[in-house]
Amino acid sequence: MTLKDRIYLFLIHCRGGKYKNLTEELLWVWQYARQYWKQMLFYTALGLVGTAVSLLSSLVSRDMVDIITGHETGLLVRTFTFFIGLNVGSIVLNQVSSYFPAESVSV
C-alpha cells in the first residue's frame, strides 16, 4: 500500500466519523482516569519496583550458584545476605500491594 493509498484511506475514515467516535471515547476515558492519576502512578511504580526486585533476585541467585560451583566462599556470605535482603524486599512489596487492592476503585 502506497502512501497515497494510506492518506486516501485515512480521509475516508475521517469523513465516515470513525475517528470522531474514537476521540470522543478517548476523551471520556481521559476524564475518568484523570480522577485516579495518583492511584495509577502508585500501582505503576509498585509494579516496576517489584519487577526490578525480581530481576535483581534472579541475578543474585545466578551469582550464588556460580560462587558455590566455583568454590569461592569469600563472596558467598555477601551474596547470600543480598539474596535474603531482596527476598525480604519482595515480601514487603507483595504485602504493600495486597494492602492496597486494585478493586477499591469503583466505576
GROMACS elastic network, one bead per residue, 0.5 to 0.9 nm:
[ bonds ]
;  ai    aj funct       b0    kb
    1     4     6  0.81616   500
    1     5     6  0.61019   500
    1     6     6  0.68151   500
    2     5     6  0.52179   500
    2     6     6  0.63649   500
    2     7     6  0.87707   500
    3     6     6  0.50412   500
    3     7     6  0.61949   500
    3     8     6  0.85452   500
    4     7     6  0.52078   500
    4     8     6  0.61698   500
    4     9     6  0.86315   500
    5     8     6  0.50373   500
    5     9     6  0.60986   500
    5    10     6  0.85421   500
    6     9     6  0.50518   500
    6    10     6  0.60894   500
    6    11     6  0.86194   500
    7    10     6  0.50090   500
    7    11     6  0.62044   500
    7    12     6  0.86606   500
    8    11     6  0.51601   500
    8    12     6  0.62884   500
    8    13     6  0.87784   500
    9    12     6  0.50933   500
    9    13     6  0.63229   500
    9    14     6  0.86513   500
   10    13     6  0.51956   500
   10    14     6  0.61864   500
   10    15     6  0.87341   500
   11    15     6  0.61959   500
   11    16     6  0.85745   500
   12    15     6  0.52418   500
   12    16     6  0.62502   500
   12    17     6  0.89386   500
   13    16     6  0.50218   500
   13    17     6  0.65066   500
   13    18     6  0.55966   500
   13    19     6  0.68410   500
   14    17     6  0.54416   500
   14    18     6  0.60998   500
   14    19     6  0.57577   500
   14    20     6  0.73752   500
   15    18     6  0.77381   500
   15    19     6  0.86772   500
   16    19     6  0.81086   500
   16    20     6  0.87085   500
   17    20     6  0.50883   500
   17    21     6  0.63774   500
   17    22     6  0.86966   500
   18    21     6  0.55018   500
   18    22     6  0.64422   500
   18    23     6  0.89031   500
   19    23     6  0.60635   500
   19    24     6  0.85001   500
   20    23     6  0.51909   500
   20    24     6  0.62117   500
   20    25     6  0.86692   500
   21    24     6  0.50947   500
   21    25     6  0.62233   500
   21    26     6  0.86049   500
   22    25     6  0.51728   500
   22    26     6  0.61350   500
   22    27     6  0.85505   500
   23    27     6  0.60103   500
   23    28     6  0.85655   500
   24    27     6  0.50940   500
   24    28     6  0.62825   500
   24    29     6  0.87520   500
   25    28     6  0.50605   500
   25    29     6  0.62488   500
   25    30     6  0.85692   500
   26    29     6  0.50718   500
   26    30     6  0.60499   500
   26    31     6  0.85825   500
   27    30     6  0.50348   500
   27    31     6  0.61598   500
   27    32     6  0.85987   500
   28    31     6  0.51898   500
   28    32     6  0.62121   500
   28    33     6  0.85522   500
   29    32     6  0.51107   500
   29    33     6  0.59251   500
   29    34     6  0.83560   500
   30    33     6  0.50855   500
   30    34     6  0.58332   500
   30    35     6  0.89275   500
   31    34     6  0.52348   500
   31    35     6  0.72107   500
   32    35     6  0.59809   500
   32    36     6  0.76357   500
   32   107     6  0.89412   500
   33    36     6  0.53198   500
   33    37     6  0.62931   500
   33    40     6  0.84228   500
   34    37     6  0.53446   500
   34    38     6  0.87774   500
   35    38     6  0.81151   500
   36    39     6  0.53847   500
   36    40     6  0.62490   500
   36    41     6  0.86361   500
   36   105     6  0.82198   500
   37    40     6  0.50826   500
   37    41     6  0.60289   500
   37    42     6  0.84964   500
   38    41     6  0.51134   500
   38    42     6  0.60703   500
   38    43     6  0.86574   500
   39    43     6  0.61411   500
   39    44     6  0.84520   500
   39   102     6  0.88232   500
   39   105     6  0.88204   500
   40    43     6  0.52719   500
   40    44     6  0.60347   500
   40    45     6  0.85203   500
   41    44     6  0.51191   500
   41    45     6  0.60788   500
   41    46     6  0.84692   500
   42    45     6  0.52061   500
   42    46     6  0.60194   500
   42    47     6  0.85463   500
   43    47     6  0.60220   500
   43    48     6  0.85335   500
   43    97     6  0.79845   500
   43   102     6  0.83472   500
   44    47     6  0.51397   500
   44    48     6  0.62002   500
   44    49     6  0.86492   500
   45    48     6  0.50663   500
   45    49     6  0.61080   500
   45    50     6  0.84707   500
   46    49     6  0.52224   500
   46    50     6  0.60854   500
   46    51     6  0.85848   500
   46    93     6  0.74635   500
   46    96     6  0.86931   500
   46    97     6  0.73483   500
   47    50     6  0.50420   500
   47    51     6  0.61174   500
   47    52     6  0.85877   500
   47    97     6  0.87456   500
   48    51     6  0.50864   500
   48    52     6  0.61524   500
   48    53     6  0.86259   500
   49    52     6  0.50331   500
   49    53     6  0.61356   500
   49    54     6  0.85938   500
   49    93     6  0.82065   500
   50    53     6  0.51470   500
   50    54     6  0.62018   500
   50    55     6  0.86522   500
   50    89     6  0.87691   500
   50    90     6  0.66862   500
   50    93     6  0.65546   500
   50    94     6  0.80695   500
   51    54     6  0.51181   500
   51    55     6  0.61917   500
   51    56     6  0.86045   500
   52    55     6  0.51283   500
   52    56     6  0.61022   500
   52    57     6  0.84537   500
   53    56     6  0.51185   500
   53    57     6  0.59806   500
   53    58     6  0.86346   500
   53    86     6  0.64127   500
   53    87     6  0.81845   500
   53    89     6  0.74257   500
   53    90     6  0.64481   500
   54    57     6  0.50305   500
   54    58     6  0.62858   500
   54    59     6  0.87347   500
   54    86     6  0.80163   500
   54    87     6  0.84411   500
   54    90     6  0.72878   500
   55    58     6  0.52067   500
   55    59     6  0.63456   500
   55    60     6  0.87311   500
   56    59     6  0.50567   500
   56    60     6  0.61587   500
   56    61     6  0.84837   500
   56    83     6  0.87183   500
   56    86     6  0.75833   500
   57    60     6  0.51406   500
   57    61     6  0.60450   500
   57    62     6  0.85856   500
   57    82     6  0.85411   500
   57    83     6  0.61966   500
   57    84     6  0.89094   500
   57    86     6  0.59549   500
   57    87     6  0.71192   500
   57    90     6  0.89365   500
   58    62     6  0.61669   500
   58    63     6  0.86416   500
   58    83     6  0.88459   500
   59    62     6  0.50740   500
   59    63     6  0.62609   500
   59    64     6  0.86110   500
   60    64     6  0.60578   500
   60    65     6  0.86546   500
   60    79     6  0.66558   500
   60    80     6  0.81687   500
   60    82     6  0.74407   500
   60    83     6  0.60198   500
   60    86     6  0.89132   500
   61    65     6  0.63195   500
   61    66     6  0.86535   500
   61    79     6  0.83112   500
   61    80     6  0.84398   500
   61    83     6  0.68429   500
   62    65     6  0.52314   500
   62    66     6  0.62767   500
   62    67     6  0.86713   500
   63    67     6  0.60788   500
   63    68     6  0.85935   500
   63    79     6  0.74834   500
   64    67     6  0.50358   500
   64    68     6  0.61440   500
   64    69     6  0.85764   500
   64    75     6  0.85224   500
   64    76     6  0.66251   500
   64    79     6  0.62256   500
   64    80     6  0.69578   500
   64    83     6  0.84693   500
   65    68     6  0.51475   500
   65    69     6  0.60939   500
   65    70     6  0.83453   500
   66    69     6  0.52785   500
   66    70     6  0.58724   500
   66    71     6  0.83614   500
   66    72     6  0.85647   500
   67    70     6  0.50478   500
   67    71     6  0.58387   500
   67    72     6  0.51708   500
   67    73     6  0.69529   500
   67    74     6  0.88665   500
   67    75     6  0.70818   500
   67    76     6  0.63780   500
   67    79     6  0.87655   500
   68    71     6  0.50787   500
   68    72     6  0.65441   500
   68    73     6  0.71736   500
   68    76     6  0.72854   500
   69    72     6  0.80286   500
   70    73     6  0.85908   500
   71    74     6  0.87945   500
   71    76     6  0.88964   500
   72    75     6  0.62144   500
   72    76     6  0.68652   500
   73    77     6  0.74105   500
   74    77     6  0.68539   500
   74    78     6  0.80033   500
   75    78     6  0.54934   500
   75    79     6  0.61027   500
   75    80     6  0.84803   500
   76    79     6  0.51953   500
   76    80     6  0.58772   500
   76    81     6  0.84453   500
   77    80     6  0.51099   500
   77    81     6  0.60612   500
   77    82     6  0.85607   500
   78    81     6  0.51716   500
   78    82     6  0.62047   500
   78    83     6  0.85949   500
   79    82     6  0.50532   500
   79    83     6  0.60679   500
   79    84     6  0.86484   500
   80    84     6  0.61967   500
   80    85     6  0.85714   500
   81    84     6  0.51473   500
   81    85     6  0.61555   500
   81    86     6  0.86817   500
   82    85     6  0.50195   500
   82    86     6  0.62216   500
   82    87     6  0.86579   500
   83    86     6  0.52180   500
   83    87     6  0.62791   500
   83    88     6  0.86877   500
   84    87     6  0.51021   500
   84    88     6  0.61748   500
   84    89     6  0.85599   500
   85    88     6  0.51149   500
   85    89     6  0.61353   500
   85    90     6  0.86040   500
   86    90     6  0.60971   500
   86    91     6  0.86312   500
   87    91     6  0.62534   500
   87    92     6  0.86367   500
   88    91     6  0.50590   500
   88    92     6  0.62324   500
   88    93     6  0.86578   500
   89    92     6  0.50403   500
   89    93     6  0.61709   500
   89    94     6  0.86034   500
   90    93     6  0.50788   500
   90    94     6  0.61713   500
   90    95     6  0.86201   500
   91    94     6  0.50837   500
   91    95     6  0.62098   500
   91    96     6  0.86387   500
   92    95     6  0.50893   500
   92    96     6  0.61531   500
   92    97     6  0.86041   500
   93    96     6  0.50413   500
   93    97     6  0.60923   500
   93    98     6  0.85181   500
   94    97     6  0.51536   500
   94    98     6  0.61158   500
   94    99     6  0.85318   500
   95    98     6  0.50873   500
   95    99     6  0.60506   500
   95   100     6  0.88106   500
   96    99     6  0.50249   500
   96   100     6  0.65710   500
   97   100     6  0.53947   500
   97   101     6  0.67593   500
   97   102     6  0.85853   500
   98   101     6  0.56291   500
   98   102     6  0.86359   500
  100   103     6  0.86919   500
  100   104     6  0.77811   500
  101   104     6  0.58883   500
  101   105     6  0.86211   500
  102   105     6  0.64436   500
  103   106     6  0.70741   500
